[in-house]
């Protein structure tokens, strides 16, 4: 006998979270629980404003339709909206035991906040020191100076940079100008530095700084291929689709000799803990990019280990069905 429940959630965000030039005041989505024969599986459906093509209303409609079909003892195909396919496939994978419990809770920390506290945190990182810096939000010269300062101050630090296609070729060159060539090799990669792939390739050729594809993975003409200076692809499951699709992309990246990095789309603690399990399962040995919980004021259903944020239980959420 099958049963299912769906809840809506809205988690307040910390002030100052901006996506595509729009402030994100709350993270909104749905929690799904599938039950069958004494087993249960949970999933989170949370399209990311400004990045997901589907709206939250469309995601809710597809989720309800799929759950109705599943309750009728059918085995429906995953919905077309990536966020819905991912959340429902996670619930199904938990239900069947396909998603392992082992998790990679270490994450590349996001460099924000007070500089003194930031340096102390980076110095204290155990093992390989890998951190992430968002660039492209301010002046490229400022970004270059900040990155150079971090790399010169902490000799064993490696940085992943994310520009979200924020730079023109001129701004990209301005950034590189302020990064000492001697430390550029410790930039693990820059995700999509320029507005087009060809511009990003040219930036990598000129600067010698490695790049990674992110947004490109979701474009119709993208193929997984080895290229000079290309070292990684960043896979964001909420923007990608079902777990099967995520597994396929990881396999394609490996076949091309590229590192696959599982990364968040600002999911709640429920989604983030599942992605930590996916990272341990599909990309063992690679630090995922999941350090976004600090952008929120609360956790949801399942806590992230070590987080002091309050946890909102499913019983406190608005029931959809």
N, C-alpha and C positions, 0 to 999 in steps of 0.2 A: 504494500500500500504506500503510495507516494503522497507527500504533503509539501507545501512550500509557503514561505512567508516573505513579504517584501516590505521594507521600511524606507522612508525618506530621511535623509540627514542634512544638516546645515551646520558646519563648524566654523566659528569665527576665526579669521586670520589675524596675525599680527599686523600692525600698521606698517605701511611701506612696501607691501608685496605688490609688485607691478608686473603684469604680463602683457606684452605687445602694447605698451603705452597705456594700459588700462589697469586701474587699481583693483585687486581682487580682495573684496571685503569678507567673503565667506567661501568655503569649499563645500559644494553641494553635490549630492549624489544619492545612491540607493544601496542598501544592504539586502542581500538575498540569502535565504537559507533553504536548502533543499534537503528533504528527509525521505529515507526509504529503508524499510526493514531494520529500524533501530539505529541506522547510521545517519550522519548529517554532514553537509558541506556548506561552507559560507563563501560568499563572493561580494565584491564591491564594484558597482557600476558608477563611474564618475567621469564623464566627458570633461575635458579641460577647456575652459573658455579661451577662445583665441587660437587654439591648436586643434581640437577635435572638430571634425566637420559636422558631426551630429549635435543637436541641441539636447539639453537635459530632458525636455518634453518628448522628443523623438526617442531618446534612449529609454525612457520610462515605457513608452508604448511598445517598443520592441521587446523589452524585458517581460512585460505582462503577457504579450502574445506568445513568447517562447515558453514561459512558465505554464500557461494554459495548455499548450500543446504537450509539454512534458508530463503534466498531471494526467493527461488523457492516455498515458502509457505509451506515447510515441517517443521516438528518438529524433527530435527535430535537428535540422542543420543549425549551425550557429548564425545568429542574426548578422546583418550586413554592417551595423555600426561597430567599429572596433572596441569601444569601451564596453559595450554590452557583451560582445563575444568573449572578451577577456574575463569580465567578472563572472559570467555564467560558467565559462569553462573552468575557472578556479573552483567554483562551488562544486561542479561535477567531479573535478579531480580530487577534491577533498572527500567527497562522498564515496568514490570508488577506491580511495587509497593510492591513487596514482601520484599525487603530489607529496613528496617525502617531507618528513617533519624537520630534518636537519636544515639549519639555516645559517646564512652568512650575515651576521648582524654587524660586522665591521663595515663601515661605509666611508667613502672618501668625504671628509668633512667640508662643508661649505664655508669659505672664508668670509666672514662678515663681522661687524661689531667693533668693539674696542680693540685698538691695535695691540696694546700690552697683553690683554687677555688672549688675543688671537695668537701672538707669538708663543705665549706660555703653552697654549693648547697644542700648537704644532710641534713644539719642542718635545712635548710629552707623548706624542704619538708612538705607539709600539711598532716594532718591525719596520716594514717599508713605509716611509712617510709619503703618503699620497693625499693631496687635498685638491679641492676644486675652487676656481674663482670665476665668477660671472664677469665677463667683459662686454664692452659694447654699449653699456648703459650710460657711461660718462664719456669724457674726452679720451680718445685713443692714446694720447700722450700720457695722461694720468694712469690709464690702465697699464701701459708699458712700464712706467716708473714703479707702480705698486708690485707688479709681477717681478720685476728685477730686484726690488728691495727684498721680497720674500725669499727668492732663490739665492741671493747673495748672503743673506743673514743666516739661513739654515742650509748648511752645505749638503745635507742628504735628503732634502725635500724635493719631491717631484709634483708638478702641478698639471691638472687637467683644466683647460680653459674652455668656456662656452660662450660663443659670441652670438649665437642664434641669427646668423647672417646679418649682423648689425653693422658691418664695416663696408665702406666703399674701398676700392683698391688703395686709394690715397690714405685713408685712415688706417688700413692694415699696415701699410709701410711706415706710417708714423708710429704705430705701436711697436713694430719690430725695431725701429731705430733706437728706442729707449730700453731695449733688452740686450744686455751684454751678450755678444756672440758666445762667450765662454760658458754661459749658463743656459743657452737655448736648448741644449740637448736634454735638460731636465724638465722641459715642458713636454709632458707625455704626449699631449696632442691639444689642438684647438678644434673644437667642434664647429664646423661650418663658419669659418671666419668671415667670408664675404657673401655678397648677395646672390652669386651664381657659383656653380661648381667650378667652372673654368677660371673664374677670378680667384677662388680659393686655391686651386691647383697652382696658379701663377704665383700667388703669395708664398706657397710652400716652396716652390722652386727658387724664388728670390731670397727667402729668409732662411731656408733650411729647417724651418720649424714644422714638425709633424702635424698632420691634420686627421680629423675623424669625420665621418658622415653621420648625420642625425636626421634632419628634416628630409634629406635626399631619399632615405629609405622608403618614404611614403609617397614618392613621386612615380608616376606610371612608367617612366623610361629608365628607372634605376635598375642596375644589375650589380651583383657582388663580383668585383674584379680587383685584382692586385694592381696598385698604381704606385709610382714613385712618391714617397713622403706620406702615403696613406697608411696608417697603422691600425685603425680601429673603426668599428661602427658602434653607435650607441642605440640600443634597442629599448624603446619605451613601450611596455606591453599594453598600457591603456590606449595608446595611439596606434598599436600594431594589429591587435585582434586576438584570436583565441590562443590558448597555450600551444596548440599544434602549430599555429603560424609563428609563434615566438621560437619554438624549437626548430622549425624550418629555417628561420633567418640565422639562428646561431650556427646551424650546420653549414649553411651557405657561406657565412663569414669565415668559419674555420677552413673550409675548402679553398677559400681564396687567400689563406694565410693571414687573416685579419683577426685582431682581438675583438670579442663581442662583450660589451659592457651593458648589463641590465641597469636601467635608470628609471627614476620615478617621474610621474607627471603630477606631483603634489597630491598623492593619494592620502587617505587617512592612515592611522596606525594599522588598521585591519589590512588594507591593501599593501602597505609597506612590509608588514611581517610576511605576507605571502610572497612578495617579490624577493625578500631575503631568502626564502626557501627555494624559489625558482633559481636565484643566482647560485646557491650552493649546489643545486641539482644540475643545471645546464652549463654554468660557467665557473666551475670550481677553480680556485686559485686567482680569480680576477675580482678585484674589489668593486662591488656595485656602487652606483651613484644614488643613494637612497637617503641622503641627509637633508630631508625637507620637513621633518616633523616639527622642528623648531619654529617653522613659519606659522604653525597653528597654535590655538589656545587650549585645545583639548584633544584627547585620543578617542578612538571609537572601537567599542566591543572588545578588541584585543590590544593589550599594551605592548609597546616597544620596550624591550629589556633596558632597564636603567633610566627610563624617562620618568620624570616627576609630574608630568602633566596629568590632570584628572582624566578619568576614563568614563565615557558616556556609554551606558549599557543599551542594548537593543530595546529593552523594555521602556526606555525613556524617549524613543523615537516615534515619529508619526507612522502608523501602520497603513500601508497601501492595500495589501491583501493578506 
